[in-house]
Amino acid sequence: MPGIARRITMEYFDEEILEARRELERLKHTTLETGIYVGDELITFTNITLPQTKIHIYLPEQFIVMPDLVKDMKYPSKNAPDLIITSLDSMVNFGFNILSVSMEEGDTKVMSSQFQNALRNVNPSIKIKKQVNDVTTEHGNEMSWFDFKGYLIDGQNYNRMYLVKMRETVLHGIFNCPMQFKDEWGEIAEKCFMSIEEEL
């Protein structure tokens, strides 16, 4: 019996040590440069240029451009973003539209409010959970965003809409993921959109 108890105790301590090591490893990976853990997977990031623009943004390296077939199924109303970068299981998505409008300072807040009203007109059950205005990205672009719960064919999802003032256009960014991943992925989305930079 003492041998069994000792073995159980050793296994317990081994597990504790492994957990501590995992936690230390996670603490080393908290930025877009080092990568960020989501569950047990280390998500790494690369700086991409959005097509036909001079806009750069860090996005997960493991993601791909959403195939048209998947896009048509996920967005049957044809209101899909022009570009969607998605996880391999198409559960986590970053979408982008370039809006050909020029903005004055403070206008992202106004446009954000207009988008919220438009969403509510289409679907009155939508509840805006959080609104963030007058934020400045790391490279000095004015940004507003809001989040809401949405409903898809495959269940509820967490959504964010971003509006980023560029020099002569507005970047309309969309992020969504399953509700159960909103905390981890929401933080990552925030970091990605904060990284936006426009070449001079």
C-alpha positions as CSV (number, residue, x, y, z in Angstrom):
1,M,0.0,0.0,0.0
2,P,2.7,2.5,0.8
3,G,4.1,2.0,-2.7
4,I,0.8,2.7,-4.3
5,A,0.3,5.9,-2.2
6,R,3.7,7.0,-3.1
7,R,3.1,6.4,-6.8
8,I,-0.2,8.3,-6.6
9,T,1.5,11.2,-4.8
10,M,4.3,11.3,-7.4
11,E,1.8,11.3,-10.3
12,Y,-0.1,14.2,-8.6
13,F,3.2,16.2,-8.3
14,D,4.2,15.3,-11.9
15,E,0.8,16.7,-13.1
16,E,1.3,19.8,-11.0
17,I,4.7,20.4,-12.4
18,L,3.4,19.9,-16.0
19,E,0.6,22.3,-15.4
20,A,3.0,24.9,-14.0
21,R,5.2,24.5,-17.1
22,R,2.2,24.9,-19.4
23,E,1.3,28.1,-17.5
24,L,4.8,29.5,-17.8
25,E,4.8,28.7,-21.5
26,R,1.5,30.5,-21.9
27,L,2.9,33.6,-20.2
28,K,5.7,33.7,-22.7
29,H,3.1,34.0,-25.5
30,T,0.8,37.0,-25.1
31,T,1.5,39.2,-28.1
32,L,1.0,39.1,-31.8
33,E,4.8,38.8,-32.2
34,T,5.2,35.8,-29.8
35,G,1.9,34.2,-30.6
36,I,-1.0,33.6,-28.3
37,Y,-2.4,30.4,-26.9
38,V,-6.1,29.6,-27.5
39,G,-6.7,26.5,-25.4
40,D,-3.7,24.3,-26.1
41,E,-3.0,25.7,-29.5
42,L,-0.4,28.4,-30.1
43,I,-1.8,30.8,-32.7
44,T,1.0,32.6,-34.5
45,F,0.5,35.8,-36.6
46,T,1.7,37.3,-39.8
47,N,1.4,40.8,-41.1
48,I,-0.6,40.8,-44.3
49,T,-1.6,43.5,-46.8
50,L,-5.3,43.6,-47.6
51,P,-5.8,43.2,-51.4
52,Q,-5.7,46.3,-53.5
53,T,-4.9,48.5,-50.5
54,K,-1.9,49.7,-48.6
55,I,-3.5,48.5,-45.3
56,H,-1.5,46.1,-43.2
57,I,-2.9,44.0,-40.4
58,Y,-1.6,41.1,-38.3
59,L,-3.8,38.0,-38.7
60,P,-3.4,34.3,-37.6
61,E,-0.9,32.4,-39.8
62,Q,-3.0,29.3,-39.6
63,F,-6.0,31.0,-41.2
64,I,-6.9,31.0,-44.9
65,V,-9.1,33.0,-47.3
66,M,-12.6,31.5,-47.0
67,P,-13.4,29.5,-50.1
68,D,-16.4,30.8,-52.1
69,L,-18.4,27.7,-51.5
70,V,-18.1,28.1,-47.7
71,K,-18.8,31.8,-48.0
72,D,-22.0,31.2,-49.9
73,M,-23.2,28.8,-47.2
74,K,-22.3,31.0,-44.2
75,Y,-23.6,34.2,-45.9
76,P,-26.5,33.1,-48.0
77,S,-28.0,36.6,-48.1
78,K,-25.0,37.8,-50.3
79,N,-24.0,40.3,-47.6
80,A,-20.6,38.7,-47.1
81,P,-17.6,40.8,-46.5
82,D,-15.4,41.3,-49.6
83,L,-12.6,39.4,-48.0
84,I,-12.9,36.8,-45.2
85,I,-9.9,35.2,-43.5
86,T,-11.0,32.1,-41.6
87,S,-9.8,29.3,-39.4
88,L,-9.6,25.9,-41.1
89,D,-12.9,24.8,-39.5
90,S,-14.4,28.2,-40.6
91,M,-15.6,28.9,-37.0
92,V,-13.5,32.0,-36.4
93,N,-13.6,34.7,-39.0
94,F,-12.1,38.1,-39.8
95,G,-13.9,40.0,-42.6
96,F,-13.0,43.2,-44.4
97,N,-14.7,45.8,-46.6
98,I,-13.2,49.0,-47.8
99,L,-15.7,51.8,-47.8
100,S,-15.0,54.6,-50.2
101,V,-15.8,57.4,-47.8
102,S,-13.6,60.1,-46.3
103,M,-14.1,60.9,-42.7
104,E,-13.5,63.8,-40.3
105,E,-12.2,63.2,-36.8
106,G,-14.9,61.7,-34.6
107,D,-16.9,60.3,-37.6
108,T,-16.2,56.6,-36.7
109,K,-18.5,57.0,-33.7
110,V,-21.3,58.4,-36.0
111,M,-20.8,55.6,-38.5
112,S,-20.7,53.0,-35.8
113,S,-24.1,54.3,-34.5
114,Q,-25.5,54.1,-38.1
115,F,-24.3,50.5,-38.5
116,Q,-25.9,49.6,-35.2
117,N,-29.3,51.1,-36.2
118,A,-29.1,49.3,-39.6
119,L,-28.5,46.0,-37.8
120,R,-31.4,46.6,-35.5
121,N,-33.7,47.5,-38.4
122,V,-32.8,44.2,-40.1
123,N,-33.1,42.2,-36.9
124,P,-34.8,43.9,-34.0
125,S,-33.8,41.1,-31.6
126,I,-30.1,42.1,-31.9
127,K,-28.8,43.6,-28.7
128,I,-25.6,45.7,-28.8
129,K,-23.5,44.5,-25.8
130,K,-20.5,46.9,-25.8
131,Q,-19.6,50.0,-27.8
132,V,-16.1,51.4,-27.9
133,N,-15.5,54.8,-29.5
134,D,-12.6,57.3,-29.8
135,V,-9.9,54.6,-29.7
136,T,-6.7,55.1,-31.6
137,T,-4.8,52.2,-33.1
138,E,-1.1,51.6,-32.5
139,H,-0.4,53.6,-35.7
140,G,-2.7,56.5,-35.0
141,N,-5.9,55.6,-36.8
142,E,-9.3,56.5,-35.2
143,M,-11.4,53.4,-34.5
144,S,-14.8,52.5,-33.1
145,W,-16.3,49.1,-32.6
146,F,-19.3,47.3,-31.1
147,D,-20.2,43.8,-30.4
148,F,-23.4,41.7,-30.4
149,K,-24.7,38.2,-30.4
150,G,-25.7,36.7,-33.7
151,Y,-27.4,33.6,-34.9
152,L,-26.2,31.4,-37.7
153,I,-27.3,28.1,-39.2
154,D,-24.8,26.4,-36.9
155,G,-25.8,28.2,-33.7
156,Q,-25.1,31.4,-31.8
157,N,-22.0,33.4,-32.5
158,Y,-20.1,36.4,-31.1
159,N,-19.7,39.3,-33.5
160,R,-17.7,42.5,-33.5
161,M,-17.9,45.3,-36.1
162,Y,-14.9,47.6,-36.4
163,L,-14.7,51.0,-38.3
164,V,-11.2,52.3,-38.8
165,K,-10.6,55.7,-40.3
166,M,-7.9,55.5,-43.0
167,R,-6.6,58.4,-45.0
168,E,-9.1,58.4,-47.8
169,T,-11.3,55.4,-46.9
170,V,-12.8,53.5,-44.0
171,L,-11.9,50.0,-43.2
172,H,-15.0,48.1,-42.1
173,G,-13.8,45.1,-40.2
174,I,-15.9,42.2,-39.0
175,F,-14.9,39.5,-36.5
176,N,-16.9,36.5,-35.3
177,C,-16.5,33.3,-33.5
178,P,-18.6,30.8,-31.4
179,M,-19.9,32.3,-28.2
180,Q,-17.9,29.9,-26.0
181,F,-14.6,31.3,-27.5
182,K,-15.5,35.0,-27.3
183,D,-13.2,35.9,-24.4
184,E,-10.0,34.4,-25.8
185,W,-10.7,35.3,-29.5
186,G,-12.2,38.7,-28.6
187,E,-8.9,39.7,-27.0
188,I,-7.0,38.5,-30.1
189,A,-9.3,40.4,-32.5
190,E,-8.7,43.5,-30.4
191,K,-4.9,43.1,-30.8
192,C,-5.2,42.4,-34.6
193,F,-7.4,45.5,-35.3
194,M,-5.1,47.6,-33.1
195,S,-2.2,46.6,-35.3
196,I,-3.7,48.1,-38.5
197,E,-1.3,50.3,-40.4
198,E,-1.7,52.2,-43.7
199,E,1.4,52.7,-45.8
200,L,2.1,56.3,-46.8
